[in-house]
Amino acid sequence: MHIIKVCQAGSCRRNFAEDSLKRAEKVLQIKAGENTPDGQFRLETCGCLSNCDDGPNVFIQSQGSPLMNIMGNGTIENHMRPDALEAKIKALQTPSNS
């Protein structure tokens, strides 16, 4: 599962974080706080990621086990305006087995 956390601190909000969040909700077809039905993604909001000059910032964590979740492995992605976040989500998506 990929957990996507969109910063909602003031600096990121001034740099279109809300638009990025709305785009992620549209692409994933879920709201913040929800998981996709296939279990590939969870979308959340978060507080400041301490990279204010490069916002909007998004923390992306790939969760493979509970231990990985506790350890907090992930990356802070900078300049994640709507188009950039959508491209990142699409790059992380795996095809469904339909």
SULSULFEN-V174636 format. One line per field, one symbol per residue. ss: DSSP state (H for helix, E for strand, - for the rest). psi: psi as a letter, one per 30 degrees, with the letter a starting at -180 (. if undefined). A space follows every 10 residues. Layout:
ss = ???
psi = ???
//
This chain:
ss = -EEEEEE--H HHHH--HHHH HHHHHHHH-- ---EE----- EEEEEE---- -HHH---EEE EE---HHHHH H---EEE--- -HHHHHHHHH HH------
psi = kkkkjkkgle eeefhgeeee eeeeeeefhl lkglllefge lkklllakgh hefglkkkkk kjjfleeeee fgklkkklhi leeeeeeeee ffkkkli.
//
